[in-house]
Amino acid sequence: MRFDSKVVWITGASSGIGKELAIQLSNLGATLILTSSNAVLLEILRSELQSTKIHVLTYDLFDLDGIPTLVEQALAFEGSIDYVIQSAGISQRAMAEDTDITVYKKLMDINYFAPLAITQAILPHFKMKNSGNITVISSIAGLIGFPLRTGYAASKHAVKGYFETLQCELYKTKTTISIVYPGRINTNISKNALIGNGQQFGLTDANNKVGMEVDVCARKIIRGIYKGKKTIIIVKAERILFWLWWFIPSLYYKIAHAKGLEN
Ligand SMILES: NC(=O)c1ccc[n+]([C@@H]2O[C@H](COP(=O)([O-])OP(=O)(O)OC[C@H]3O[C@@H](n4cnc5c(N)ncnc54)[C@H](OP(=O)(O)O)[C@@H]3O)[C@@H](O)[C@H]2O)c1
C-alpha cells in the first residue's frame, strides 16, 4: 500500500487522528497539505515529516465564508488533490439543559458545516477529473446517542445524512466518499471538548483514557480509504454497545447513562 504521487489534504492535522494520519501517509509517500488553526503546531509537524513534500495551510474552519477561497489555495499547491481527509472536529462534555445554544451552533459549524463547505467547493474539481476521494471523520456518536454529547452527536448524525446521500448521488462517478465512525480513541478530544458555556473541558475523561491507540486507528482509516470502503467503523468494546442498542435497547440506555456520566 503506497500513496506515492498522491496529494492528500488533511484538516485537523495538528493533533490526534489527523496528525497521526499525516505521519503515516507521509511514510507511505503522500504529498500532504496540512490544515488546522494552529500554525505553530503545523510547522513543527512539517519539520518532523521530512520524507515527502508538505504544504501548510493554516485556517480557522469556523470562518465558513472563506472556505471556497481556502479550497482554491489548497488546489493551487500542486494543481490537483486526490484525497481530502476531514478530521477537524470538536466534541462536547455537558448535559443538554446546561448547554448554551451558541455551543450547539459552534459544534454544528465545525463538525458539519465546515466539512460540507469544503466538500461543496472541491466537488467540481473531482468531477472534472472524474476521480478523488473525500473522507470525513464522523463518530460512533454519529450512529447512536451517548450522554453529554447532544450537540456533538447531532452534528455527527448530520454528517452521516449529508455524506451518505452524497454517496448515492455520486454512485455513477469515480469520486468516492468514505465515512469513518471511530469509537473512543486516545487523543485530546475530551480536553478540547466544549462545556455548556463554550469553555474547554480541559480533562481526559474516563472514556477517552481507555480509547484505542491513535496509531492503530489511523492505520485502519488508511487501509479503509485505500480499499475504497464507503463506511469505516473503528471500534473495540463499543461493538457490544451497538449490538445492545439494536437488540436490547433498554439495556443500552441503562449502560450508556452509567458509562457516559462516569468521569
Ligand atoms: N478521539 C475520539 O475518541 C474520537 C472518536 C470519534 C470521532 N472522533 C473525531 O475525530 C476527529 C479528530 O478528533 P481527535 O480525536 O483527533 O481530536 P483532537 O486531538 O482534539 O484534534 C482535533 C483537530 O481538529 C482541529 N480543529 C479544531 N477546531 C478547529 C478550527 N476551528 N479550525 C481548524 N481546525 C480545527 C484541531 O486543530 P487546531 O486546534 O490546531 O485548530 C485538531 O487538529 C474529530 O472530528 C472527532 O470528532 C474522535
The ligand as an SDF file (V2000), in Angstrom:
LIG
                    3D

 48 52  0  0  0  0  0  0  0  0999 V2000
  -10.8400   10.7650   19.7610 N   0  0  0  0  0  0  0  0  0  0  0  0
  -12.0000   10.1640   19.7320 C   0  0  0  0  0  0  0  0  0  0  0  0
  -12.3790    9.4330   20.6630 O   0  0  0  0  0  0  0  0  0  0  0  0
  -12.9080   10.3420   18.5470 C   0  0  0  0  0  0  0  0  0  0  0  0
  -13.9600    9.4410   18.3950 C   0  0  0  0  0  0  0  0  0  0  0  0
  -14.8110    9.5840   17.3190 C   0  0  0  0  0  0  0  0  0  0  0  0
  -14.6260   10.5930   16.3980 C   0  0  0  0  0  0  0  0  0  0  0  0
  -13.6020   11.4720   16.5660 N   0  0  0  0  0  0  0  0  0  0  0  0
  -13.4520   12.5470   15.5750 C   0  0  0  0  0  0  0  0  0  0  0  0
  -12.1490   12.5150   15.0520 O   0  0  0  0  0  0  0  0  0  0  0  0
  -11.7830   13.8190   14.6200 C   0  0  0  0  0  0  0  0  0  0  0  0
  -10.4150   14.1660   15.1870 C   0  0  0  0  0  0  0  0  0  0  0  0
  -10.5030   14.2320   16.5990 O   0  0  0  0  0  0  0  0  0  0  0  0
   -9.2450   13.9250   17.5400 P   0  0  0  0  0  0  0  0  0  0  0  0
   -9.6280   12.8360   18.4280 O   0  0  0  0  0  0  0  0  0  0  0  0
   -8.0380   13.8330   16.7260 O   0  0  0  0  0  0  0  0  0  0  0  0
   -9.2520   15.2730   18.4210 O   0  0  0  0  0  0  0  0  0  0  0  0
   -8.1350   16.3740   18.6910 P   0  0  0  0  0  0  0  0  0  0  0  0
   -6.8670   15.7280   19.0710 O   0  0  0  0  0  0  0  0  0  0  0  0
   -8.7700   17.3470   19.6280 O   0  0  0  0  0  0  0  0  0  0  0  0
   -7.9250   17.0560   17.2500 O   0  0  0  0  0  0  0  0  0  0  0  0
   -8.9080   17.9090   16.7230 C   0  0  0  0  0  0  0  0  0  0  0  0
   -8.3540   18.6000   15.4940 C   0  0  0  0  0  0  0  0  0  0  0  0
   -9.3770   19.4940   14.9860 O   0  0  0  0  0  0  0  0  0  0  0  0
   -8.7760   20.7400   14.7070 C   0  0  0  0  0  0  0  0  0  0  0  0
   -9.6720   21.8720   14.8560 N   0  0  0  0  0  0  0  0  0  0  0  0
  -10.4710   22.1450   15.9060 C   0  0  0  0  0  0  0  0  0  0  0  0
  -11.0600   23.3470   15.7210 N   0  0  0  0  0  0  0  0  0  0  0  0
  -10.6020   23.8230   14.5380 C   0  0  0  0  0  0  0  0  0  0  0  0
  -10.8370   25.0290   13.8110 C   0  0  0  0  0  0  0  0  0  0  0  0
  -11.6640   25.9780   14.2630 N   0  0  0  0  0  0  0  0  0  0  0  0
  -10.2100   25.1870   12.6340 N   0  0  0  0  0  0  0  0  0  0  0  0
   -9.3610   24.2570   12.1550 C   0  0  0  0  0  0  0  0  0  0  0  0
   -9.1080   23.1010   12.8010 N   0  0  0  0  0  0  0  0  0  0  0  0
   -9.7160   22.9000   13.9780 C   0  0  0  0  0  0  0  0  0  0  0  0
   -7.6700   20.8660   15.7580 C   0  0  0  0  0  0  0  0  0  0  0  0
   -6.6980   21.7990   15.3010 O   0  0  0  0  0  0  0  0  0  0  0  0
   -6.3540   23.2150   15.9660 P   0  0  0  0  0  0  0  0  0  0  0  0
   -6.8220   23.1970   17.3730 O   0  0  0  0  0  0  0  0  0  0  0  0
   -4.8870   23.3100   15.7910 O   0  0  0  0  0  0  0  0  0  0  0  0
   -7.1050   24.2090   15.1060 O   0  0  0  0  0  0  0  0  0  0  0  0
   -7.1260   19.4550   15.7970 C   0  0  0  0  0  0  0  0  0  0  0  0
   -6.1500   19.2950   14.8030 O   0  0  0  0  0  0  0  0  0  0  0  0
  -12.8910   14.7490   15.0860 C   0  0  0  0  0  0  0  0  0  0  0  0
  -13.7480   15.0210   14.0050 O   0  0  0  0  0  0  0  0  0  0  0  0
  -13.6180   13.9410   16.1300 C   0  0  0  0  0  0  0  0  0  0  0  0
  -14.9660   14.3040   16.2460 O   0  0  0  0  0  0  0  0  0  0  0  0
  -12.7230   11.3620   17.6070 C   0  0  0  0  0  0  0  0  0  0  0  0
  1  2  1  0
  2  3  2  0
  2  4  1  0
  4  5  1  0
  4 48  2  0
  5  6  2  0
  6  7  1  0
  7  8  2  0
  8  9  1  0
  8 48  1  0
  9 10  1  0
  9 46  1  0
 10 11  1  0
 11 12  1  0
 11 44  1  0
 12 13  1  0
 13 14  1  0
 14 15  2  0
 14 16  1  0
 14 17  1  0
 17 18  1  0
 18 19  2  0
 18 20  1  0
 18 21  1  0
 21 22  1  0
 22 23  1  0
 23 24  1  0
 23 42  1  0
 24 25  1  0
 25 26  1  0
 25 36  1  0
 26 27  1  0
 26 35  1  0
 27 28  2  0
 28 29  1  0
 29 30  1  0
 29 35  2  0
 30 31  1  0
 30 32  2  0
 32 33  1  0
 33 34  2  0
 34 35  1  0
 36 37  1  0
 36 42  1  0
 37 38  1  0
 38 39  2  0
 38 40  1  0
 38 41  1  0
 42 43  1  0
 44 45  1  0
 44 46  1  0
 46 47  1  0
M  CHG  2   8   1  16  -1
M  END
$$$$
